[in-house]
Amino acid sequence: MHSPIATRPACDVSVVAPAYNEAANLPELIERTVAAVRPLGSFEIIIVDDGSTDGSWPVIQAAARAHDEVVGIRLQRNFGQHPAVSAGFAAASGAVVVTIDSDLQNPPEEIPALVARLGPDCDVASGWRQQRQDGVLRTLPSRFVNWAIARMTGVRLHDYGCMLRAYKRAIVEQLQACPEMNKATTALSSWLGAQVVEVPIKHSRRSAGRSRYSFWRLVKMNFDILTGFSTNVLQVVSVSGFALSVLGLVAGVVLAVWRVLHGSGPAGQTTFLAVLTFLAGAQMLAIGTVGEYVARIFTQVQGRPLFIVRERSDDGAP
C-alpha cells in the first residue's frame, strides 16, 4: 500500500515510531516524545504496531486515549521495519516527518536538534550515534558495513543504522511514490537527490526488552541495501572471476613450462584440492550474488502490498 491513508489535519511535526514487541518501552517513549516535540508547534505521534505479540497494541490504544496527538496503526502481521515506516509515512500529515525506534536507545530529546538542522542545505537530517552503547558484536560489524555501503552506493554516511531521522515533507512524498519493495530510506533519499546531513546524537542502552536484530538479520538488512541500490557487487564478482581466470591461465602456462623442463609437473594433491575448493567457493559466491538480484526482481514483480493495515486507534476501521 503506497497511497496516503492520513486522515488527521496537517501539523508541523509528525513522529513515526515502528514498534515490534515494545510494550515495556512504549509508555516512556510516548511521554518523552510528547515533551520533546511540544515546543516545536502542532504535532502528532504515529506508533505503528508491526504485528506485536506482547500486548503492545493495548498500550498504544491507551496512549491514544490519553493524548489526542497520538495515533496507533496496527499492521496485519510483522512486515518488517521499513514497511512499518512506510505505513507511518502514509499516515503522517506533518510538514516535517521524524522517524525513531521504539526501544529508547535514540533519545526523543534529540528530535528538536534534527528538526532545527533542516533547511535550504539539508532535506534529511540523519542521526549519527556517538559513543554507542551496543556490544562489540553489534558495533564492529556495523562499522564495516557502513564502510562497505558508503563505497558501494556512493552515499557517504557514518551511520546507516540510526533510525532517528528528520525528513522534509517533499522527500517523504517522493519516497512514498517509489514502488519498490526494498525501501532503505536513507539510501533512497540520496538517490532521489535529497541533501542528507548527519547530526551527532546521544545513544543510550536498552532499558527494557531485547533487540530484534540478531547479527545475521543485520547482515541481511545491510546486504539488501547493497543489492538494492548498487550493481557494484556484481561488478566486484565479475572482476574477481576475471582475476581468477587470469590466475588459472598463468598457472597453466607455468605448469606446462615446468613439464617441458623437468619432465613432470610438481606433485601435491592437497594443493590441488585446496585450489579446487577455493574456485568452487568463488563460483558459488558468484551464483549466490546473482541469485540475490534475481530474488529481488521476483519479489518486485509479484506486486504484493508493502504492508496491510488491520486497524487504527482513532477509528478502528481497516
ZITAHU-V59083 format. One record per backbone hydrogen bond with DSSP energy under -1.0 kcal/mol. NH is the residue of the N-H (numbers start at 0). CO is the residue of the C=O. E is the energy in kcal/mol with one decimal. If there is no record, write none. Layout:
# ZITAHU-V59083
nh = <NH/NH>
co = <CO/CO>
e = <E/E>
This chain:
# ZITAHU-V59083
nh = <4/5/12/13/14/15/16/18/24/25/28/29/30/31/32/33/34/35/36/37/39/40/43/44/45/46/47/48/49/50/58/59/60/61/62/63/64/65/66/69/70/72/73/74/75/83/84/85/86/87/88/89/90/91/94/95/96/97/98/99/109/110/113/114/115/116/118/121/122/123/124/125/126/127/129/137/138/139/141/142/143/144/145/146/147/148/149/150/151/152/153/156/164/165/166/167/168/171/172/173/174/175/176/177/182/183/184/187/188/189/190/191/192/193/196/198/200/203/217/218/219/220/221/222/223/224/225/226/227/228/234/235/236/237/238/239/240/241/242/243/244/245/246/247/248/249/250/251/252/253/254/255/256/257/258/259/260/261/262/271/272/273/274/275/276/277/278/279/280/281/282/283/284/285/286/287/288/289/290/291/292/293/294/295/296/297/298/299/300/302/309/310/312/315>
co = <89/89/41/95/43/97/45/47/21/21/24/25/26/27/28/29/30/31/32/33/36/37/12/68/14/70/16/72/18/48/54/55/56/57/58/59/60/61/62/66/44/46/310/48/307/79/80/81/82/83/84/85/86/87/10/11/166/13/164/15/106/107/109/110/111/112/121/118/194/194/165/196/163/198/200/134/134/135/137/138/139/140/141/142/143/144/145/146/147/148/149/154/98/124/96/122/94/167/168/169/170/171/172/174/180/181/182/183/184/185/186/187/189/188/123/125/127/104/213/214/215/216/217/218/219/220/221/222/223/224/230/231/232/233/234/235/236/237/238/239/240/241/242/243/244/245/246/247/248/249/250/251/252/253/254/255/256/257/258/267/268/269/270/271/272/273/274/275/276/277/278/279/280/281/282/283/284/285/286/287/288/289/290/291/292/293/294/295/296/299/73/73/71/311>
e = <-1.9/-1.2/-1.8/-2.9/-2.5/-3.7/-2.8/-3.0/-1.0/-1.9/-2.5/-2.8/-2.1/-2.6/-2.2/-2.6/-1.9/-1.9/-2.4/-1.6/-1.8/-1.4/-1.8/-2.8/-3.6/-2.3/-2.0/-2.9/-2.9/-1.6/-1.1/-2.2/-2.6/-2.2/-2.0/-2.2/-1.8/-1.6/-2.1/-1.3/-2.6/-2.6/-3.0/-2.6/-2.7/-1.9/-2.4/-2.2/-2.0/-1.9/-2.7/-2.4/-1.1/-1.3/-1.5/-1.5/-2.5/-3.5/-2.5/-2.0/-1.9/-2.1/-1.4/-2.4/-2.5/-1.1/-2.1/-1.7/-2.5/-2.2/-2.4/-2.6/-2.4/-2.3/-2.4/-1.4/-2.3/-2.1/-1.2/-2.3/-1.9/-2.7/-2.7/-2.0/-2.6/-3.1/-2.1/-1.5/-2.3/-2.9/-1.0/-1.4/-1.6/-2.4/-3.0/-1.7/-1.8/-1.8/-2.2/-1.8/-2.6/-2.4/-1.3/-1.1/-1.3/-1.0/-1.1/-2.7/-2.5/-1.9/-2.1/-1.9/-1.2/-2.3/-2.7/-2.8/-2.2/-2.7/-2.3/-2.1/-2.5/-2.5/-2.4/-2.3/-2.1/-1.3/-2.0/-2.6/-1.8/-1.4/-1.7/-2.6/-2.1/-2.5/-2.7/-2.4/-2.5/-2.3/-2.5/-2.5/-2.1/-2.4/-2.5/-2.7/-2.3/-2.6/-2.5/-2.3/-2.3/-2.5/-2.5/-2.3/-2.5/-2.5/-2.4/-2.0/-2.3/-3.0/-2.1/-1.6/-2.5/-2.3/-2.5/-2.6/-2.6/-2.2/-2.5/-2.3/-2.5/-2.4/-2.1/-2.3/-2.3/-2.1/-2.4/-2.7/-2.4/-2.2/-2.4/-1.8/-1.5/-2.3/-2.7/-1.7/-1.8/-2.5/-2.5/-2.1/-2.5/-1.1/-3.3/-1.4/-2.5/-2.0>
